[in-house]
Amino acid sequence: MAKMLELFLEPSWCKGCGICVAFCPKQALELVNGKARLKAQNECILCGLCEQRCPDYAVYIRETEV
C-alpha cells in the first residue's frame, strides 16, 4: 500500500494561540471559533513549521495508508 503524509489538527488540544497560523508560509491555516483549522482551499506544503511551533502538540503531520 502507498503511504502519504497529511496535516492533522486535534481541536480538543488546541488553545487557539494562533502560532501555527502566524508561522504558516502558505497561509493554509486559520483560527475559527478559537481553534486552528485548515482553510477550505489551502496550500499546505507539509513543511512542518506549524507542527514544530505548536506548544500543545495539537498540530502534527502523520503518515497514512492510501
Buried (B, 14 or more C-beta within 10 A) or exposed (E): EEEEEEBEBBEEBBEBBBBBBEBBEEEBBBBEEEBBBBBEEBEBEEBEBBBEBBEBEBBBBEEEEE
